[in-house]
Amino acid sequence: MNSRERVLTALRHEEPDRIPVYNSFTPEVREALSESYNIDKSEIDFYLCHDCFLVELGVFNGFYLDFTKEDYKDRWGIQWKRIKNNYGFYMEIDTPPLHAAKDVYDYRFPYVDGEPFYEELLHICRRYGHDFAIIGGSVSIFENSWYLRGFQNFLEDLICNKDEAHFLVDHVMEYNLALGFKIIDAGVDILYIGDDFGMQTGLIISPQIWKEFFLPRWEKLIANFKKRKPGLIIAYHSDGNILPILDDLVELGVDVLNPVQPDCMDPELLKRRYGRRLAFWGTIDVQHTLFLGTQDDVRNEVIKRLKTIAPGGGLLLGSTHNVQMSENAIDNLREFYETVRTFGSYPITV
């Protein structure tokens, strides 16, 4: 069974030969892994036996455009700046382009045909699509909207400037519909969509706002994506606790939930409640276990997921976000892969 077959088997709720695996890393961690294993950075995914390739298009690429600069403006007109921490840096939004609610009426969206990284997606699909599961993303509504308007401003618009908010969200939806078609047509197995609607303990917005602004638009997008490619697997991403809208997402046709942060939603509860209709991608904590935990913590968490989530299929095991650099990160990742090699074969007997 090759990696593509392994992933698709698991996500269709059947047991493959072993648990499929995919982790994502910050640039600092990828560099450290390259040094630790004495291999080129481009070979890390192969060396670690990852079963997927993930290529992201869309507004989120503002994070990754140019790590050599202190600041830059992307094709959406969003100004980004570099933020340093103890182990590296990241980019965050400094100034959104839509300063006032009425600015939405004059804003000109970029052309979807100008998407950066599209040629990379085509290359990955053509070169590796037979052997590896190809994940293409990211299609967004809520986050794409607040990236343009600013987080607090957009939350206020949802209450106080509804006409402008609906106008913006409609145009964001149309862009992401075209983007989703472009990703699907490239030949991906899995379309990666979603919005971070969750905080640690609950939704950022009310269920009423979700139903007014976002549920009907996600319904339209998902229906059109599945019509475009019957059999397409749709993976929905949201950090945090989104239990209040999970039933809606399942009804809309979401096949896979990512990343399933264990500090926010109990993976075992989700498996019991949704395991026949929803597969899971992630479940290994990056806030504590991989970042600050011990190797014993990592081993225990991986074994727990193998025992409780992996049986019957339905799990693509991995980190719940990019693994960030810390004093423990590289040793913890080594323990992750060793534990998977030791206990990750089906039938799970650990």
N, C-alpha and C positions, 0 to 999 in steps of 0.2 A: 504494500500500500504506500503510494507516494504521499507527499505532504498535502497536496490539493485534495486527494481522495480522503485523507484523514480528517481534514478540517470539515469538508462538506458532509461526511458521514456523521461526525459529532454534532454539527449544527442542525442536522435533520433527525436528531434524537435516536441515533443508533451508536453502538459501541465500535470504534475503530480498533486498530492494533495497539495504539498507545494514545495517551492524552495529547492532543495538539497544543502547541505552545507558541506564544508570541509576547515578547516584552518590547517596550519602547524606552529610549534613553535620552537624557539631555546630552548635548555635545560633550560636556566634561566627562560623563560616564562612558560614552562611546570611546573617547580618547583613552581613558584609563583601562578599559577592557582590551583595547588594542595593544597597549603596553603590557598588560598582565598576561595575555595569552600569546604575545609576540606574533601578532598577525595584523594585516592591513585592516583599516577600519571598514573597508568595503566588503571584507570577508566575514565580518562578525556574525551576521545573521545566519550564514551557512554553517559556520563553525559551531554556533550554539544550537543548531538544529531547529531554528524557527521554521514554522510551517506556513507563514504568510509573508507577503509584501504589502505594505500600506503606503499609498501615495495620496497626499492631500492637495486638493485645489481649493479655490474659494477665498473668502475673506480672512480665514485663519492663517493664510500664508504670510500675512504681515508680520507674524512672529519670527519668521525664518528667512526673510529676504536677504539680509546682509549683516552677519555677526561682527564684521570688522568696523562698523560705524557706531558712533555714539547715539546717533539719531538719523531718521530718514522718514520720507513720506511715501506711502505705497500708492498703488494705482486707484485706490478708492478715495484718496485724499486724506487718509488717516495718518497723523503724525505719530511716530513711535520713538521711544527713548530707551536707552540701556539702563538697567538696574543691576547693580552688583550686590552679591552676597558673599558669605564666607568661602564658598566653594566654586563660585563662577559668576554667571550673570544670566539675565533673561531680558526680553524686550516687553514693554508694556505700552499701552496707548497713552499718549501725552495729550493730544488735541484731536477730537473728532471733527469732521468737516461741517456738520450741521449744527450751527450754534444756536439757532432759534427754531421753534416748532415749524414756522412757516417756510423755513429753508427747504423742507422736503419737496416743495412744489417746483423748485428750480434746480434740484440736484440732477446731475446726469450720471447714470450708472455706467461703469466700464463695460466694454464689450466682452461677452463670454468667450468669444473666439481668441481673445488676448490673454487667456488664463496662463500664468506661469506654471511650470511643472507638468503641463499637459503632454509635452513630448516625452518627458520621463515616464509618465503613466503608460503611454503607448509602447515605449521601449520595454518596460517591465512586463506588460501583458504579452507582448510578442515573444520575448525571450524566455520568460519563466512561467507563463500562464498554463502550460501543460503540467508542470510539476509542482507548482505552489499555488495556494489560494491567493488571489489578488483582491485586495480591499481598496476601493477608491472612494474618496470623500473630499471635502466634507460639505454636506448640504445643510443649511441653517436658515432659521427665520428670526427667532428672538435675538440671538447673539449678533447676527449680521445687522439687525436693526439698531441695537444699542451701540455697536462699534461705530456706526455712522453718527448717532445722535448723542452718545455719551450715556453711561449707565443710569445715573440718577435722573438725567433729563428725560430719558425714554420711559423710565418707570413713572415719572410724573405725567408724561404725555398719555400713557395708557389710562389715566384717570381724568386728567384735566384738558387734554387736547386730543380727544378721541378721533376727530376727523383726520387730523394730520397723522396720527398713529396708524389708523387704518390705511391711509394713502401710502405711507412708507412701507408698512408690512406687505401690502399687496404687491408693490414693486419689487421688494426683496424676494417675495415668493416667486414672482415671474422669473427673476434672474436665476434663482436656485432651481427652478424647474428646468430651464435651459441647461444649467450646469449639470444637473443630475442626468439628463439625457446624454450629454457629452461624455460623462464618466461611464455610463452604462454602455454606450456605443463603442467605447475603447476596448471593452471585453472583460470587464471585472466580474468576479464571482459574487462579491459582496459590496453593496452600496452602503457607505458609512454616512449616516445623517444624524441630526440631533441638535439639541440646545441644552445648555446648563441651566435647567429650571430648579435645581435643588441646592439648598444649603445643607449643613450638617444634619439639621433636625427636621427639615420640612421644605415646602416650596418657597421660592423667592416671591412668586406672585400668588394671588388667590386662585382657587379652582374656577371661580366665575370669570376672571380675566383670561385664564387658560381657555375656557370654552368659548369666550367671545372672540378672542384674537387669533388663537393658535391652533386649536383643535380642528376647525373646519379647513384651515389652510394646509395643515399636515395631512388631513384626509385627502385633499385634492392631490398633493404631491405624491403621496404613497400610492394612491390608486393609479396615477399616471405612470409612475416608475414601474409598477408591476405589470401594467398593460404593455409598456415598452419592451419588457423582457420577462415573459412568463418564466417562473422558476427562480427569479432573482431573489437572493437573500438580502434582507434589509436589516442592518444593525443600527440601533438607535443609541446614541450617546447622551447621557446626562450625568454629571457629577452629582453627589449629594443624595438626599432622600426625596424620591419622587413617587412614593407609594400612592398618594392621592390620585395620580393620573396614570398609573400603570395599567389599570383595566382599559382605559381609553386607548392607550398605545397598542395593547394586544388586539383590541377590536379593529384598530386602523390597519393592522396587518404587519406590525413590527415582528420580526423573527428572532432577533438577538438583542439582548440588553447589555450595554457596556457603560461604565466599568464595574458596577456592583461594588461600591466601597463598603467594606464590612463594618466600619465605624458608623455608617449612615443607614444601611439597610442590611438585614440579616440574610446572607446567602442561603442558609438552610430554609428559612421561611419562604423565600422566593422560589426555591426549588419545589417545596411542597405545594405552594399555591399555584405556580405558573409553569412547573417543569414540563408539562405535556404540550404546552403551547409556545413556550419561550425558552430559548437557549441563552447561555450566559458567556460573556467574554470579559475576562479580568479576574476579579475576586481576591487577588493578593495585594494586601495593603501597602501603599507607598508612604503614607503619612507617618507610620511608626515602624512596621515590621521590616521592610526593606531599607528604610532610611536610618532608623535608630536602633532597631532590634538586634538581637544576637543571632548567630547561626542556628542555635536551638529554636529560637522563635520562628525563623524562616522554615526550618524543617517541619516544625509542628503545624504551622499554618498550611503549608503545601499538603501535608498528609491529611489534615482535616478536610481540605477541599476535595482531595481524591476520594476520601471515604464518603463524604456527604453529598457532593454535587456531581462528581464524575460518573457514578453508576447509571447505566442506561443511556449514556451520551449526554449531549446538551451542554458541554463545557469546552471553551477555548481558554486555557489557563494562561494567566499573565498578570502583569502589574496593572494597578488601577489608574495609572497615569505614567508619564515619563519618569523613569527612575532617576532621582536626583543624586548628585554627588554628596557623600558624607564619609566619615572615617570608616564606616562599616559597609558601605554600599557594595564594593567589589567583592569582598568576602561573602556577603549575603547573597549576591547573585550567583557566585560559584556554588553556594549551598543549595540555592533554588534548583539549578540545573542538575546537580548531583542527586538531589532527592527525586526529581522527576525521572531521571535515568534508572534509579533504583526501584521506585514503587509505581511508576506511571503506566505500566503495561496493562492492557485489558486481558482477562477480567481483573478488576481491581481487587487485590487480596490483602492490602495493608491493614 
